Amino acid sequence: FPHNIAAQMAALAALYPAKLQKVASFDRFGHYRLETGEQLLVWTPIYPAGPLPLIIYLHGASSRGDDIQQIFEKGPNCPPALLRAGDIAPRAVVVAPLLA
């Protein structure tokens, strides 16, 4: 995961001007918290090369809250769950913000 941190931070800096704090890493996701309290997950390919497209996954209203794990609980076919299971692996950076 350490080789993906630079790609994650560059993608996030473009989206979120507030300061970021990395909270954890799991299943090739980086879990970040903004200084304003919002949380997000960032997934990057194993071997990122060159500029990568950015995919932003926005969950539905039922996933609002402060538990980042609920992003994965939207069913087996939601993009974060598919990424976590290894069923899809786009050559892109995927950002999934958790809206409160």
C-alpha positions in Angstrom: 0.0 0.0 0.0 2.8 2.5 0.6 3.5 2.9 -3.1 0.0 4.2 -3.6 0.0 6.9 -1.0 1.4 9.6 -3.4 -1.3 8.8 -6.0 -4.0 8.9 -3.4 -2.8 12.2 -1.9 -2.5 13.9 -5.3 -6.1 12.8 -6.2 -7.5 13.9 -2.9 -5.7 17.3 -2.9 -7.4 18.2 -6.1 -10.8 17.3 -4.7 -10.6 18.5 -1.1 -8.7 21.6 -0.1 -9.1 20.9 3.6 -6.2 19.1 5.4 -6.3 15.3 5.3 -5.4 12.8 7.9 -4.9 9.2 7.1 -6.8 7.1 9.6 -6.2 3.5 8.3 -5.4 1.2 5.4 -7.3 -2.0 4.7 -8.1 -4.1 1.6 -6.1 -1.7 -0.6 -8.2 1.3 0.6 -6.9 4.3 2.3 -9.3 5.7 4.9 -8.9 9.5 5.3 -10.6 12.1 7.5 -10.7 15.8 6.5 -10.0 18.4 9.2 -13.7 19.3 8.9 -14.7 15.8 10.0 -15.8 14.2 6.7 -14.4 10.8 5.9 -13.5 9.1 2.6 -12.1 5.9 1.2 -9.5 6.0 -1.6 -8.7 2.9 -3.7 -5.8 2.8 -6.2 -4.7 0.1 -8.6 -1.8 -2.1 -7.5 0.5 -0.8 -10.2 -0.6 2.8 -11.0 1.2 4.1 -14.0 0.9 7.6 -15.5 -2.1 9.8 -15.0 -5.1 7.9 -13.9 -8.8 8.7 -14.3 -10.7 9.5 -11.2 -14.0 7.8 -10.3 -16.1 9.3 -7.5 -18.6 6.9 -5.9 -21.5 8.6 -4.1 -23.6 6.5 -1.9 -27.3 6.8 -1.3 -29.0 8.6 1.6 -29.3 5.4 3.6 -25.5 5.2 4.0 -25.1 8.6 5.6 -23.4 8.7 9.0 -20.0 8.3 10.6 -19.2 4.6 10.1 -17.0 4.3 7.0 -17.8 0.6 6.8 -21.4 1.3 5.8 -20.1 2.3 2.3 -19.4 -1.4 1.7 -22.9 -2.5 3.0 -24.9 -1.2 0.0 -25.1 -4.7 -1.4 -22.7 -7.0 -3.2 -22.8 -5.0 -6.4 -21.9 -1.5 -5.1 -18.5 -0.4 -6.5 -16.7 -0.3 -3.1 -17.8 -3.9 -2.3 -16.8 -5.1 -5.7 -13.3 -3.5 -5.3 -12.9 -5.0 -1.9 -13.8 -8.4 -3.1 -11.4 -8.1 -6.1 -14.3 -8.5 -8.6 -13.4 -5.3 -10.4 -10.0 -3.5 -10.6 -10.2 -0.4 -12.8 -7.1 1.4 -13.9 -8.4 4.4 -12.0 -8.4 6.1 -8.6 -11.7 5.5 -6.8 -12.8 8.0 -4.1 -15.9 7.2 -2.0 -16.7 10.0 0.4 -19.0 9.2 3.4 -21.6 12.0 3.7 -22.9 12.8 7.1 
